[in-house]
């Protein structure tokens, strides 16, 4: 083994240690290079590194031999065209991109090798609410497509609006060349066009993307379509199923032992394999990667071998440095006094609290418009939810409209009417205190935001989102103060 060969082996071994831990890396090294070469490589590695890095906080199944062999080593960008493209679409600074890259590598490395005969994986990624879970799973998807997975299926909640939003973002992030992707849900939820998956993926290096609702009828159509393929085609199905908001629908909640509803159809997809195979040999086509901020249902679900229990690994995502959650609003990390608890003794107290909140929403939106250049460059909405009763919610719409009219009239009469309120707020929560540690958060003074208040007031209006129990939709009515012309999120 010459010096060049040693350097290459050291680099590969270092990747395996970081992704799979020391013990797994050493086992793979001895199996592939033999005891003598392995001893030389390991001795040189320890001499250079000094202290070997240990595994992180994720929970791995130590008995899962198939996923511990370290099949995945991140390729250089010139050999990873989908990830090379995706990383430029994420909108992250260099430090955040490096972290996202490393975490996606760790997660993908614990999935099964797409080129192995059995790709079955049950895994769970846990992240804080609105903390970058979508960014993470799109990064994993891009890397998986480069590594050999040829179909990515994203389960995008139970509503059309969320499916459409996820579809658009996935296409923007993943589709580096339109002719190298089959987009089977580009114009609506999944329906077979009569052609098998193998036809859609024909051609060198082509990948498929499906973004579907967790809906019984939709998943049944998808399962029926996949099951129409013959055994030869199924053996070429290298499918990664990503379940966004995995604690919603999908899990087995039916009484008894018979699978029903959404869960039954989802399991038909995940347990797809050739019908004729060698006795005792598993040839499952799909790896399943679930994402949620509330993992209790996923962890406490049935541990059946072919169910959804995350038996292979559970990976917790770190909280981003700029994240604002319960601790920042209520706990030890609280900045200023961001949450005002109002008395419920009278309707007037509620009305005043609502008016104050709407004023702050207008001011905050104007400040963001001043920083970004225009209110038309971003989405802005405020949710007002005062009751679980649809009727009581509907009754608040005129009050929101009255507040809007009042603020407009005041601003027309006196453009400085809200100046004191805004400047007092800036003093309560200074920009540098509110931002991530060591960062310089951008803020805007009154002179900067004043010209943006009128456009904010004219471009926002109250809308009612009423979901009647009779229509079997979830949640009571809610009000959204929404920027007109922007796509619903």
Number of C-alpha atoms within 10 A of each C-alpha: 10 6 8 9 9 16 15 11 20 17 11 15 22 20 18 26 19 18 27 24 19 17 13 17 23 18 15 18 22 16 12 11 13 11 13 9 16 20 15 12 22 19 11 15 20 11 10 11 10 9 9 14 12 13 14 13 11 13 14 19 14 11 9 14 10 17 23 23 20 23 20 21 16 21 12 10 11 9 12 17 17 23 28 18 18 23 20 11 14 18 11 13 8 9 9 14 15 13 13 21 18 14 20 22 21 21 21 23 23 24 26 25 25 24 15 15 17 20 26 28 28 23 24 28 24 19 22 18 15 11 19 16 20 16 21 21 24 24 26 25 29 27 25 28 27 20 21 15 24 21 24 23 18 26 24 25 23 16 13 14 15 16 21 22 15 21 24 13 15 23 18 14 22 25 21 17 11 11 11 16 20 19 18 19 18 15 9 13 17 18 13 14 8 7 10 16 21 15 9 15 18 12 11 7 12 17 23 21 25 22 28 28 22 25 20 19 14 17 26 18 15 20 18 14 18 21 18 12 17 14 15 11 15 21 19 16 25 26 27 29 23 24 24 22 20 26 19 15 16 24 22 21 15 12 8 7 7 8 15 17 18 20 21 19 23 25 20 17 22 23 16 20 25 18 11 10 11 8 6 6 9 14 21 23 25 27 24 20 26 25 25 21 19 16 18 10 15 23 16 10 15 15 13 9 9 13 19 27 21 22 19 20 22 23 19 18 19 14 14 14 13 12 16 20 16 12 12 16 15 13 10 9 12 16 18 16 12 13 9 9 7 11 11 9 8 8 10 11 13 15 15 13 16 18 19 14 15 19 18 16 17 20 23 18 24 27 24 20 23 22 15 12 13 16 21 16 11 14 15 22 19 16 12 20 15 15 14 12 13 18 12 15 20 19 10 19 19 11 15 22 14 13 19 21 13 12 18 17 12 13 17 11 10 10 15 14 13 17 16 11 14 18 12 10 15 16 10 13 15 14 16 14 15 17 18 15 11 9 13 12 13 10 14 16 13 18 11 14 21 18 14 21 21 16 14 23 19 12 14 19 16 21 17 15 15 17 15 13 11 6 7 8 11 10 14 19 21 23 21 19 21 19 23 18 10 14 11 14 11
